[in-house]
Amino acid sequence: MAEPDNRFQKYLRFSSMGLELGLSVIVGLVVGQWLDAKLGTSPWLLLLFLIFGMVAGFRSVFRLLKKLQEDQRGSKPPEAPPDEPPAKTPTAPPPGERRP
């Protein structure tokens, strides 16, 4: 029964990525707009906090993807090295030598 819960958690994590990115941008936009209205610096703080929100959102998505990748690597068994060495490809003889 652990497999369906694990699958549900993965889907939940993926769906939260879009929310985190969107909400970070919206929060940055609202804070910047509010500060611009209070301080009369329109549109500079709006743009600054919009960029901060975008950076925070992408950072959050990057962290989540990194964690998902680590979880996926941990669930797979490591690959065993091959038993045989790779076959050598024939090479051309040095100049002046003949092959039979």
GUVEX-468628 format. One record per atom (N, C-alpha, C): z, y, x; residue in one letter; atom name. Coordinates in Angstrom, 1 decimal. Layout:
! residues N
{r {Z; Y; X}; "A"; "CA"}
...
//
This chain:
! residues 100
{r {0.0; -1.2; 0.8}; "M"; "N"}
{r {0.0; 0.0; 0.0}; "M"; "CA"}
{r {0.0; 1.3; 0.9}; "M"; "C"}
{r {0.2; 1.1; 2.2}; "A"; "N"}
{r {0.2; 2.3; 3.0}; "A"; "CA"}
{r {-1.1; 3.0; 3.2}; "A"; "C"}
{r {-2.2; 2.2; 3.0}; "E"; "N"}
{r {-3.5; 2.7; 3.2}; "E"; "CA"}
{r {-3.9; 3.8; 2.2}; "E"; "C"}
{r {-3.7; 3.6; 0.9}; "P"; "N"}
{r {-4.1; 4.7; 0.0}; "P"; "CA"}
{r {-3.3; 6.0; 0.2}; "P"; "C"}
{r {-2.1; 5.9; 0.5}; "D"; "N"}
{r {-1.3; 7.1; 0.8}; "D"; "CA"}
{r {-1.8; 7.8; 2.0}; "D"; "C"}
{r {-2.2; 7.0; 3.1}; "N"; "N"}
{r {-2.8; 7.6; 4.3}; "N"; "CA"}
{r {-4.1; 8.3; 4.0}; "N"; "C"}
{r {-4.9; 7.7; 3.2}; "R"; "N"}
{r {-6.2; 8.2; 2.8}; "R"; "CA"}
{r {-6.0; 9.5; 2.0}; "R"; "C"}
{r {-5.1; 9.5; 1.1}; "F"; "N"}
{r {-4.8; 10.7; 0.3}; "F"; "CA"}
{r {-4.3; 11.8; 1.1}; "F"; "C"}
{r {-3.4; 11.5; 2.1}; "Q"; "N"}
{r {-2.9; 12.6; 3.0}; "Q"; "CA"}
{r {-4.1; 13.2; 3.8}; "Q"; "C"}
{r {-5.0; 12.4; 4.3}; "K"; "N"}
{r {-6.2; 12.9; 5.0}; "K"; "CA"}
{r {-7.0; 13.9; 4.1}; "K"; "C"}
{r {-7.2; 13.5; 2.9}; "Y"; "N"}
{r {-8.0; 14.4; 2.0}; "Y"; "CA"}
{r {-7.2; 15.7; 1.7}; "Y"; "C"}
{r {-5.9; 15.5; 1.6}; "L"; "N"}
{r {-5.1; 16.7; 1.3}; "L"; "CA"}
{r {-5.1; 17.7; 2.5}; "L"; "C"}
{r {-5.1; 17.1; 3.7}; "R"; "N"}
{r {-5.2; 18.0; 4.9}; "R"; "CA"}
{r {-6.5; 18.7; 5.0}; "R"; "C"}
{r {-7.6; 18.0; 4.7}; "F"; "N"}
{r {-8.9; 18.6; 4.7}; "F"; "CA"}
{r {-9.1; 19.7; 3.7}; "F"; "C"}
{r {-8.5; 19.5; 2.5}; "S"; "N"}
{r {-8.6; 20.5; 1.4}; "S"; "CA"}
{r {-7.8; 21.7; 1.8}; "S"; "C"}
{r {-6.7; 21.5; 2.5}; "S"; "N"}
{r {-5.9; 22.6; 2.9}; "S"; "CA"}
{r {-6.5; 23.5; 3.9}; "S"; "C"}
{r {-7.5; 23.0; 4.7}; "M"; "N"}
{r {-8.1; 23.9; 5.7}; "M"; "CA"}
{r {-8.8; 25.1; 5.1}; "M"; "C"}
{r {-9.5; 24.9; 4.0}; "G"; "N"}
{r {-10.2; 26.0; 3.4}; "G"; "CA"}
{r {-9.2; 27.0; 2.8}; "G"; "C"}
{r {-8.2; 26.5; 2.2}; "L"; "N"}
{r {-7.2; 27.4; 1.6}; "L"; "CA"}
{r {-6.5; 28.2; 2.7}; "L"; "C"}
{r {-6.2; 27.6; 3.8}; "E"; "N"}
{r {-5.5; 28.3; 4.9}; "E"; "CA"}
{r {-6.4; 29.4; 5.5}; "E"; "C"}
{r {-7.7; 29.1; 5.7}; "L"; "N"}
{r {-8.6; 30.1; 6.2}; "L"; "CA"}
{r {-8.8; 31.2; 5.2}; "L"; "C"}
{r {-9.0; 30.9; 3.9}; "G"; "N"}
{r {-9.2; 31.9; 2.9}; "G"; "CA"}
{r {-8.0; 32.8; 2.7}; "G"; "C"}
{r {-6.8; 32.2; 2.6}; "L"; "N"}
{r {-5.6; 33.0; 2.4}; "L"; "CA"}
{r {-5.3; 33.8; 3.6}; "L"; "C"}
{r {-5.5; 33.4; 4.8}; "S"; "N"}
{r {-5.2; 34.2; 6.0}; "S"; "CA"}
{r {-6.1; 35.5; 6.0}; "S"; "C"}
{r {-7.4; 35.3; 5.6}; "V"; "N"}
{r {-8.2; 36.5; 5.5}; "V"; "CA"}
{r {-7.8; 37.4; 4.4}; "V"; "C"}
{r {-7.5; 36.9; 3.3}; "I"; "N"}
{r {-7.1; 37.7; 2.1}; "I"; "CA"}
{r {-5.8; 38.5; 2.5}; "I"; "C"}
{r {-4.8; 37.8; 3.1}; "V"; "N"}
{r {-3.5; 38.5; 3.4}; "V"; "CA"}
{r {-3.8; 39.6; 4.4}; "V"; "C"}
{r {-4.6; 39.3; 5.4}; "G"; "N"}
{r {-5.0; 40.4; 6.4}; "G"; "CA"}
{r {-5.6; 41.6; 5.7}; "G"; "C"}
{r {-6.5; 41.3; 4.8}; "L"; "N"}
{r {-7.2; 42.3; 4.1}; "L"; "CA"}
{r {-6.3; 43.2; 3.2}; "L"; "C"}
{r {-5.4; 42.5; 2.5}; "V"; "N"}
{r {-4.4; 43.3; 1.7}; "V"; "CA"}
{r {-3.4; 44.1; 2.5}; "V"; "C"}
{r {-2.9; 43.5; 3.6}; "V"; "N"}
{r {-2.0; 44.2; 4.4}; "V"; "CA"}
{r {-2.7; 45.4; 5.1}; "V"; "C"}
{r {-3.9; 45.2; 5.6}; "G"; "N"}
{r {-4.6; 46.3; 6.2}; "G"; "CA"}
{r {-4.9; 47.4; 5.2}; "G"; "C"}
{r {-5.3; 47.1; 4.0}; "Q"; "N"}
{r {-5.6; 48.1; 2.9}; "Q"; "CA"}
{r {-4.4; 48.9; 2.5}; "Q"; "C"}
{r {-3.3; 48.2; 2.4}; "W"; "N"}
{r {-2.0; 48.8; 2.1}; "W"; "CA"}
{r {-1.6; 49.8; 3.1}; "W"; "C"}
{r {-1.7; 49.3; 4.4}; "L"; "N"}
{r {-1.3; 50.2; 5.5}; "L"; "CA"}
{r {-2.2; 51.4; 5.6}; "L"; "C"}
{r {-3.5; 51.2; 5.4}; "D"; "N"}
{r {-4.4; 52.4; 5.4}; "D"; "CA"}
{r {-4.1; 53.4; 4.3}; "D"; "C"}
{r {-3.7; 52.9; 3.1}; "A"; "N"}
{r {-3.3; 53.8; 2.0}; "A"; "CA"}
{r {-2.1; 54.6; 2.4}; "A"; "C"}
{r {-1.1; 53.9; 3.0}; "K"; "N"}
{r {0.2; 54.6; 3.4}; "K"; "CA"}
{r {0.0; 55.6; 4.5}; "K"; "C"}
{r {-0.8; 55.2; 5.5}; "L"; "N"}
{r {-0.9; 56.0; 6.7}; "L"; "CA"}
{r {-2.1; 56.9; 6.8}; "L"; "C"}
{r {-3.1; 56.7; 5.9}; "G"; "N"}
{r {-4.3; 57.5; 5.8}; "G"; "CA"}
{r {-5.2; 57.2; 7.0}; "G"; "C"}
{r {-5.3; 56.0; 7.4}; "T"; "N"}
{r {-6.1; 55.7; 8.6}; "T"; "CA"}
{r {-7.4; 54.9; 8.2}; "T"; "C"}
{r {-7.8; 55.0; 7.0}; "S"; "N"}
{r {-8.9; 54.2; 6.4}; "S"; "CA"}
{r {-10.1; 54.3; 7.3}; "S"; "C"}
{r {-10.8; 53.3; 7.6}; "P"; "N"}
{r {-10.7; 51.9; 7.3}; "P"; "CA"}
{r {-10.2; 51.1; 8.5}; "P"; "C"}
{r {-9.6; 51.8; 9.5}; "W"; "N"}
{r {-9.3; 51.1; 10.8}; "W"; "CA"}
{r {-8.3; 50.0; 10.7}; "W"; "C"}
{r {-7.2; 50.2; 10.0}; "L"; "N"}
{r {-6.2; 49.2; 9.9}; "L"; "CA"}
{r {-6.7; 48.0; 9.0}; "L"; "C"}
{r {-7.5; 48.4; 8.0}; "L"; "N"}
{r {-8.1; 47.3; 7.2}; "L"; "CA"}
{r {-8.9; 46.4; 8.1}; "L"; "C"}
{r {-9.8; 47.0; 8.9}; "L"; "N"}
{r {-10.6; 46.1; 9.8}; "L"; "CA"}
{r {-9.8; 45.4; 10.8}; "L"; "C"}
{r {-8.8; 46.0; 11.4}; "L"; "N"}
{r {-7.9; 45.4; 12.3}; "L"; "CA"}
{r {-7.2; 44.2; 11.8}; "L"; "C"}
{r {-6.6; 44.4; 10.6}; "F"; "N"}
{r {-5.9; 43.2; 10.0}; "F"; "CA"}
{r {-6.8; 42.2; 9.4}; "F"; "C"}
{r {-8.0; 42.6; 9.0}; "L"; "N"}
{r {-9.0; 41.6; 8.6}; "L"; "CA"}
{r {-9.3; 40.7; 9.8}; "L"; "C"}
{r {-9.5; 41.3; 10.9}; "I"; "N"}
{r {-9.8; 40.5; 12.1}; "I"; "CA"}
{r {-8.6; 39.6; 12.5}; "I"; "C"}
{r {-7.4; 40.1; 12.4}; "F"; "N"}
{r {-6.2; 39.3; 12.6}; "F"; "CA"}
{r {-6.1; 38.1; 11.7}; "F"; "C"}
{r {-6.4; 38.4; 10.4}; "G"; "N"}
{r {-6.4; 37.3; 9.4}; "G"; "CA"}
{r {-7.4; 36.2; 9.7}; "G"; "C"}
{r {-8.6; 36.7; 10.1}; "M"; "N"}
{r {-9.7; 35.7; 10.5}; "M"; "CA"}
{r {-9.3; 34.8; 11.7}; "M"; "C"}
{r {-8.7; 35.5; 12.7}; "V"; "N"}
{r {-8.3; 34.8; 13.9}; "V"; "CA"}
{r {-7.1; 33.8; 13.5}; "V"; "C"}
{r {-6.2; 34.2; 12.7}; "A"; "N"}
{r {-5.1; 33.4; 12.3}; "A"; "CA"}
{r {-5.6; 32.2; 11.5}; "A"; "C"}
{r {-6.6; 32.4; 10.6}; "G"; "N"}
{r {-7.2; 31.3; 9.8}; "G"; "CA"}
{r {-7.9; 30.3; 10.7}; "G"; "C"}
{r {-8.7; 30.8; 11.6}; "F"; "N"}
{r {-9.5; 29.9; 12.5}; "F"; "CA"}
{r {-8.5; 29.1; 13.4}; "F"; "C"}
{r {-7.5; 29.8; 13.8}; "R"; "N"}
{r {-6.5; 29.1; 14.7}; "R"; "CA"}
{r {-5.8; 28.0; 13.9}; "R"; "C"}
{r {-5.5; 28.3; 12.7}; "S"; "N"}
{r {-4.8; 27.3; 11.8}; "S"; "CA"}
{r {-5.8; 26.1; 11.6}; "S"; "C"}
{r {-7.0; 26.3; 11.3}; "V"; "N"}
{r {-8.0; 25.3; 11.1}; "V"; "CA"}
{r {-8.2; 24.5; 12.4}; "V"; "C"}
{r {-8.3; 25.1; 13.5}; "F"; "N"}
{r {-8.4; 24.5; 14.8}; "F"; "CA"}
{r {-7.2; 23.5; 15.1}; "F"; "C"}
{r {-6.0; 24.0; 14.8}; "R"; "N"}
{r {-4.8; 23.2; 15.0}; "R"; "CA"}
{r {-4.9; 21.9; 14.1}; "R"; "C"}
{r {-5.3; 22.1; 12.9}; "L"; "N"}
{r {-5.3; 21.0; 11.9}; "L"; "CA"}
{r {-6.3; 20.0; 12.3}; "L"; "C"}
{r {-7.5; 20.5; 12.8}; "L"; "N"}
{r {-8.6; 19.5; 13.2}; "L"; "CA"}
{r {-8.1; 18.8; 14.5}; "L"; "C"}
{r {-7.4; 19.5; 15.3}; "K"; "N"}
{r {-6.9; 18.8; 16.6}; "K"; "CA"}
{r {-5.9; 17.7; 16.2}; "K"; "C"}
{r {-5.0; 18.0; 15.2}; "K"; "N"}
{r {-4.0; 17.0; 14.8}; "K"; "CA"}
{r {-4.7; 15.8; 14.2}; "K"; "C"}
{r {-5.7; 16.1; 13.3}; "L"; "N"}
{r {-6.4; 15.0; 12.7}; "L"; "CA"}
{r {-7.1; 14.1; 13.7}; "L"; "C"}
{r {-7.7; 14.8; 14.7}; "Q"; "N"}
{r {-8.4; 14.0; 15.8}; "Q"; "CA"}
{r {-7.4; 13.1; 16.5}; "Q"; "C"}
{r {-6.2; 13.7; 16.8}; "E"; "N"}
{r {-5.2; 12.9; 17.5}; "E"; "CA"}
{r {-4.7; 11.7; 16.7}; "E"; "C"}
{r {-4.6; 12.0; 15.4}; "D"; "N"}
{r {-4.1; 10.9; 14.5}; "D"; "CA"}
{r {-5.2; 9.8; 14.4}; "D"; "C"}
{r {-6.5; 10.2; 14.4}; "Q"; "N"}
{r {-7.5; 9.2; 14.3}; "Q"; "CA"}
{r {-7.6; 8.4; 15.6}; "Q"; "C"}
{r {-7.4; 9.0; 16.7}; "R"; "N"}
{r {-7.4; 8.3; 18.0}; "R"; "CA"}
{r {-6.3; 7.3; 18.1}; "R"; "C"}
{r {-5.2; 7.7; 17.5}; "G"; "N"}
{r {-4.0; 6.9; 17.6}; "G"; "CA"}
{r {-4.1; 5.6; 16.7}; "G"; "C"}
{r {-4.9; 5.7; 15.7}; "S"; "N"}
{r {-5.1; 4.6; 14.8}; "S"; "CA"}
{r {-6.1; 3.5; 15.3}; "S"; "C"}
{r {-6.9; 3.9; 16.2}; "K"; "N"}
{r {-7.9; 3.0; 16.7}; "K"; "CA"}
{r {-7.4; 2.3; 18.0}; "K"; "C"}
{r {-7.6; 1.0; 18.1}; "P"; "N"}
{r {-7.2; 0.4; 19.4}; "P"; "CA"}
{r {-8.1; 0.9; 20.5}; "P"; "C"}
{r {-7.6; 1.0; 21.7}; "P"; "N"}
{r {-8.4; 1.5; 22.8}; "P"; "CA"}
{r {-9.5; 0.4; 23.2}; "P"; "C"}
{r {-10.7; 0.9; 23.6}; "E"; "N"}
{r {-11.7; 0.0; 23.9}; "E"; "CA"}
{r {-11.5; -0.7; 25.2}; "E"; "C"}
{r {-11.8; -2.0; 25.2}; "A"; "N"}
{r {-11.6; -2.8; 26.4}; "A"; "CA"}
{r {-12.8; -2.6; 27.4}; "A"; "C"}
{r {-12.5; -2.6; 28.7}; "P"; "N"}
{r {-13.7; -2.4; 29.6}; "P"; "CA"}
{r {-14.6; -3.6; 29.5}; "P"; "C"}
{r {-15.9; -3.4; 29.8}; "P"; "N"}
{r {-16.8; -4.5; 29.7}; "P"; "CA"}
{r {-16.5; -5.6; 30.8}; "P"; "C"}
{r {-16.8; -6.9; 30.4}; "D"; "N"}
{r {-16.5; -7.9; 31.3}; "D"; "CA"}
{r {-17.5; -8.0; 32.5}; "D"; "C"}
{r {-18.7; -7.6; 32.2}; "E"; "N"}
{r {-19.7; -7.7; 33.3}; "E"; "CA"}
{r {-20.1; -6.3; 33.7}; "E"; "C"}
{r {-20.4; -6.2; 35.0}; "P"; "N"}
{r {-20.9; -4.9; 35.5}; "P"; "CA"}
{r {-22.3; -4.7; 34.9}; "P"; "C"}
{r {-22.7; -3.4; 34.8}; "P"; "N"}
{r {-24.1; -3.2; 34.3}; "P"; "CA"}
{r {-25.1; -3.7; 35.3}; "P"; "C"}
{r {-26.2; -4.2; 34.7}; "A"; "N"}
{r {-27.3; -4.8; 35.5}; "A"; "CA"}
{r {-27.9; -3.7; 36.3}; "A"; "C"}
{r {-28.3; -4.0; 37.6}; "K"; "N"}
{r {-29.0; -3.0; 38.4}; "K"; "CA"}
{r {-30.4; -3.0; 38.1}; "K"; "C"}
{r {-30.9; -1.8; 38.1}; "T"; "N"}
{r {-32.4; -1.6; 37.8}; "T"; "CA"}
{r {-33.1; -1.7; 39.1}; "T"; "C"}
{r {-34.3; -2.3; 39.0}; "P"; "N"}
{r {-35.1; -2.4; 40.3}; "P"; "CA"}
{r {-35.5; -1.1; 40.7}; "P"; "C"}
{r {-35.5; -0.9; 42.0}; "T"; "N"}
{r {-35.9; 0.3; 42.6}; "T"; "CA"}
{r {-37.2; 0.1; 43.5}; "T"; "C"}
{r {-37.9; 1.2; 43.7}; "A"; "N"}
{r {-39.1; 1.1; 44.5}; "A"; "CA"}
{r {-38.7; 0.8; 46.0}; "A"; "C"}
{r {-39.5; 0.0; 46.7}; "P"; "N"}
{r {-39.2; -0.2; 48.1}; "P"; "CA"}
{r {-39.4; 1.0; 48.9}; "P"; "C"}
{r {-38.7; 1.1; 50.0}; "P"; "N"}
{r {-38.8; 2.3; 50.9}; "P"; "CA"}
{r {-40.3; 2.3; 51.4}; "P"; "C"}
{r {-40.8; 3.5; 51.8}; "P"; "N"}
{r {-42.1; 3.6; 52.3}; "P"; "CA"}
{r {-42.4; 2.7; 53.5}; "P"; "C"}
{r {-43.5; 2.0; 53.5}; "G"; "N"}
{r {-43.8; 1.2; 54.6}; "G"; "CA"}
{r {-43.4; -0.3; 54.4}; "G"; "C"}
{r {-42.6; -0.6; 53.4}; "E"; "N"}
{r {-42.2; -2.0; 53.2}; "E"; "CA"}
{r {-42.9; -2.5; 52.0}; "E"; "C"}
{r {-43.1; -3.9; 52.0}; "R"; "N"}
{r {-43.8; -4.5; 50.9}; "R"; "CA"}
{r {-42.8; -5.5; 50.2}; "R"; "C"}
{r {-43.1; -5.7; 48.9}; "R"; "N"}
{r {-42.3; -6.7; 48.2}; "R"; "CA"}
{r {-43.2; -7.8; 48.0}; "R"; "C"}
{r {-42.7; -9.1; 48.0}; "P"; "N"}
{r {-43.5; -10.2; 47.7}; "P"; "CA"}
{r {-44.0; -10.3; 46.3}; "P"; "C"}
//
